[in-house]
Amino acid sequence: MTLPRYFLTSLCFIVFINCSFCQNEGRYSKDSIALGKIGEMQIALDTNERFGGELAFPFRSIRIADVRFDTTHIGIYASFSRIFIPTIKNYKINCKNGAGSSLSIYFNKYFEKNLGSGDIELVCFLKRLSVVKRDTLIDNVSLTRTYGQVNFTTEVFLRSGNEFYAVFKIDTVLIESIGLKKKEIVDEIKEYLLVPAMKIMQKKISSTSWDKIMKKKSFSESVVYGNYFNNRFNLPILTQPHKKGIYKSFSEFKNNAPSVSDFKVKKGKSGSVSLTDEEGNYVATIKMFGFSDGKRCWILKGDFCYPLIRTGNSFEFFVTIPYNLKILFAIDMEMGDIR
């Protein structure tokens, strides 16, 4: 079987191929080991650019606190090769030294001439930073280029001592054409997606009326940290034993609340599966998010299912296609998207 041409290279979203052997423990038994061997493509988010204004900020530094569910990457890339035998190499795309550290250095360098002194700092809670391929026929550019999308969400506070003052929130989506070749993907993600997103934040920082911020109501450190570091990750699917049942939606999944508790899984042709409820009625798998056997969770795509692997406070999984090739995907725990 010859793989289609669009498998030459792709970013994050590769079309699901309905030819996996699912619910087959043997085929997926080494997925956790394979996940630990995933390569990394690093983006050096450095800049020689400096802010040219005469502003004097009340804060001495800018700190990016990475509170994303999965901090191991900002995107996933798969490269297909068929020199001798078909192979797929999966990579996690990440900022050098991690997103939080890289962005902190980036913004402090950019505004270094404008930073003040004392104990006040600007704390930015990074809730979302992900790069995905827009997966629609309309958005396809060519076999070597596609439309990439960066999702960027951060909530910003001014910290003075143990008090936090809300400043602003950025929740934006940027779309731009990027190349798909491995040798260009990192540079183009940086130039056309990440840097433009950072410029939005630079503009927001430089245009804020800082003299008014500390006149607002403040929040204690325990309240702010409890919200971003504790409550945020206190999802039932992350903190409780998995309940047996079928999850109709991402909401049911993250709340560990399957609406169909008594069910059976039947294997079909080519590794497909079908689900029946307690009365023997077929459940439309295409409309379901996934299911759990009480020990392990599986995500459903059409009539096929794939076991989830816990990664930090998120989940990832492999799709197996012909020649036992595996493609890595991740669940966006903010919105439930697959990327």
N, C-alpha and C positions, 0 to 999 in steps of 0.2 A: 504494500500500500504506500503510495506517495503522499507525503504531507502537503497540504496546500501552501501556496507561495507566501501567504500572509504570516506564516510561521517563521519566516526568515529572521525577523527580529520583532519585538514588541515591548511596549512599556506597560507594566502593571496589569492592564486588562487584556487578556487573551481570550478569544472566543471559546466558550466551553465546548468541548468535543464529546458528544454522547457516545463514547465507546470505552468508557472506563469499566473495570470490573469492581463494582462497589459492594459494600457490605462483605468484603473479602479481607479478613484480618491479616492473612498472609501477605497480601499485596501491599498492605499499609503498615505492617509490623515494624518496619525500620524508618518510618517517616520522621520520628522524633530525632533519630540519629542523623538523617539526611538534613533536617532543619538546622542542626548544629554545625553542619559543614557548608552552609550557604555562604557564598562569597559576598564581598562588600565593595561597592563602588562609592568612593568618597568625593564629596563636593567641598572644595576649599573656599569657604564663603568669606574671603578676605577682601579688603578694599583699600585703595590708596586715596579715595575720594574723601574730602573733609567738608563739613558744613561751613559755608562762607559767611554766615550772618554774625551779628554782634550780640546775640542773645547770651544772657547769663542765667543758667538754670539753677534752681534752688537745691538740686540733688547732686551728689558727688559721683554717682555711678548708676548704670542701668543693668539690672539683673533679669535675665530671662529664665523663669522657672518652668521647666518642661513638665507639664502635668497631663500629657497625652496618655492614652491608654496603652499604646505601644510606642516606646521610645527607641526601638531598634532600627527604625527606618523611616524615611519620608516617602518612599516609593519602592516598587518591585519591578525588576527588569528581567526578561528571559531572552536568551540568545540561542537561536537554533543553528546547528551546523550539520552538514552531511558529507564531509570530506570522504570518510570511509563508511561509517555507519551513522545513522541519525543520532544526534545527541542534543540535549537541551541543558544549558547552564543557567541557573537562577542566581540573581544577585539582589541584595538589598541595597538601595541607594540611601545614603545617609550623609549628613554634614560631618566633616572631619572633627573628631573629638565630641561628637554628639550635637544635636540641634541646640540645646540650651546653652552650652558653653560657646559654640560657634557664633550664635546670634548675640550673645552678651559681648563678646570681643568685637564683633562687627559694629554694633551700635556705640560702644564706648570709644572705639577709634574714630568713628565718623563725627561724634560730638565732643571729642576730647578737649577742644579749646573752649567749650562752652559749659563744661561741668563745674559745679560749685564745690564747696567743702562742707565739713560737718558730718552729721549722722544720717542725713536724709538720702534716701535712694529711690529710684524708680523701679518698681517690681512689676514685671509683665508675666502673667500666667499664660503660658502657651498651651491652649486647649486643642488646637488642631493645626497641623502643618503636613499636608500630604499632596503628592503629585500623582495624578492618574491620567490614563488615556481616555479621552472621550470616546465612548464605544457606540457610535451610531454610524450608519452608512453615509448620512449626509455630511458628517464631520470628517470622513476619511479624505486625506489629501492625495496620497500616493502610496506606493509600496515602501518608500524610503522616508516619508514624512507623515506626520499625523497631527492632530490637535491635542495638546497636553493641557491639563487643568490643575491649578494649584488651589487648594482650600486652606485658608489662613484665618484662624480665630485666636485672638488674644484679648485678655481683660487686664487693664493696666491700673496700678495703684501707686500712690506716693506714700512711702513709709517714713514715718518720723518716730523714732523710738519703737514703742510697741503699738502704735496707732497707724492704721491704714486709711487713706482717703482715695475714694474711687475717682479716676481721672477720665478714662474713655475705654471704649471697646471697639475692636476691629473684627468684623466678620465678613470676609470677602472671598470671591471666587474670580480668578483670572484665567483667561483662555488664550493660548497662542500656539502657532504652528511650531513644531519642534522635529528634529531628525530622529530616526529610529536606529541608526547605526551605533554600535557600542562605542566607537571612538569619538562620537560627537554628542552622545546623549547627556553626559554629565555637564559639559560646558553649556549646552543649549538649555537645559533645565535651569541652570544657574542664571544665565543671561536673560532668558525670556520669561521665566516664571518666578524664581525666588527673588532676584534683585528687584523687579517691579513691585512685588509684594512688600519687600522691605522699604521701598521708597514711599509707599503709602503710610507706613508707620513713621518714617522719618519726617514726613510732612505733618503728620498729626502731632508729633512731639514738638516740632518747631513752631506750630501755630496755636498751641494751647496757652491759655491765659493762666499761668502758674500762680500768680498772686491771689487768685480766687479759690484755688483748690483746697487749701487748708482751712478755709472758712466753712467748708461743708461738714456734714456729719461724718464722724470717723468710725471705723470698725476695729475691734481689738485683734491682736495677732492670733489669738486662739480661735476666734470666729473665722477669720480669713483662711488660716491654714487648715482648720477643720473642714471648711468647705471645699478647698482645692486639693487637699492631700488625703483626706479621710472619707468624707461623705461621697465625694465624686466616684470613688472606686468601691463603694459599699453596695454593689449590685448583687442581687441574690445568685446570679449565675456564677459570680466570682467568689462568693463567700459561703455558699451552701452546697451540700451534696446534690448532684444532678437528679432531678425527679424524672422518673420514667414517663414518657409520653411524647405526643406530637406537638411541636411548636408551630402554630399557624402563622406567626409573625415574628419579627425581630423583637418587638415589645414583649411577647410571651417568652422568648428565649432569654433576654437579659434579666427578666423578672423570675426566671426559673419557674414559670407557671404554664405548663402545657395544658391546652384546653381539651385534648383527647388523651386520657391517661391509660386506657386499656386498648392496645393495638397489636397488630401482628405485621411483620415484614416478610414479604414473599419475594424470592429472587426470580427475575425474568430472563429474557434472552439478552445476550451480550453484556450481562452484568447489571441490567436495569433492575429496579425494585418497584414493588407496589405495596401500598399500605391499606389495611382494613381496620375499621374500628371494632368496638366490643360487640357490635351487632352483625359484623361480617360485611358491612358496607364499605365499598372502596372509597378511599380518601384521595382527592385530586392532588397528587404530589407537586404538580406545577404551581399550585397556589400556597404550598406550605413552605415555611422557612427551614425546618429540620425536625429532628427527633432525638430522643435519648433512650438508651436501653437501661438507664439507671447508673451506668458506669461511665459511658462515653457518649458524647454528643456527635451527631452527624448533620451536615448541612445538605440540603436538597437542591439540586439544579435539574429541573425537568424530572425525568424518571431515574435519575442517578444521584447517588449520595457519596459524601466524602467525610472521613473522620476529622474532627477538629482537634488541633493541638494548642494547648494553653501556652501563650507567650506573654509573660508579664501580666498585664491586666486586659489582655486581648486574646484573640484566637486566630490561628493561621491553618491552612490546609493545602494539601497537594491534590491536583487533578492528574490522574494517570491516563495517558493516551497510548496509542500503538507503539510498539517497541519498548514498552515499559518506561517511557519518558514521563517525567514528572514536572508539572508547572506549579509554582507556588502562588497562592493567593492569601489575602488577609481580610478580616472583617473590620470595617470601620465601626468601632464601638460607640462613636458619637451618633451616627445616623443609621447604621445597619447596612451601609453599602458594602459591596464586595469589590476589592481592589487588588 
